[in-house]
């Protein structure tokens, strides 16, 4: 894995911390939460791009 730095607004950080604290990620930490969120987002974008190519 590679370490990166991210700047995030305080409101979003508080929301994320609430989700992490209630155990929505395993292990329950910010890094795991962000890795999962980025993976889900990238996967969704790739799927949309593939669907667009299939429609052409």
N, C-alpha and C positions, 0 to 999 in steps of 0.2 A: 504494500500500500504506500501511497504518497501522502505526505502531510501538506495541507493547503491552509490558507487563512481566508475567512469569509467575514464581511461586514454585514450585519443584519440589524434592522430597526428594532427598538426595544419592545414594541407591541408584539411583533412576530416572535421575538425571542421568549417573551412571557408565555405566549400561547404554546410554543413548542415545549417549553419547560414544564408546563402543566401536563401535556400529553406524555412526556418522558416520565414525569413523577408518578403518573398513574399506571405506568407499566405497559404502555402501548408498543414499546420496542424491547427486544431482547438482544443483548443486555441493555438495560435501561440507562442509556446515556445519550448525550447530544450527538456525539460522533456517529453512533449507530443509527440514530433517528435521521440525521442528514444523509448518510450513505443510502439508506433505504428510500428516502424521498427523492434523491437525485436519480437513483436507479429506476424507480417507478416512472419518473418524469421522462427520462431518456427512452425507456422502453415504450412509453405511450407515443412519444414523438416519432420513433422509428416505425411503429405500427401504423400511425396515420400516414406517414410518407409512403409506406408500402401499399396501403389501401389506395392512395392517390395514384400511384404508378399503375396499379391493376385496373383502375377505371379509365386510364388513357388509352 
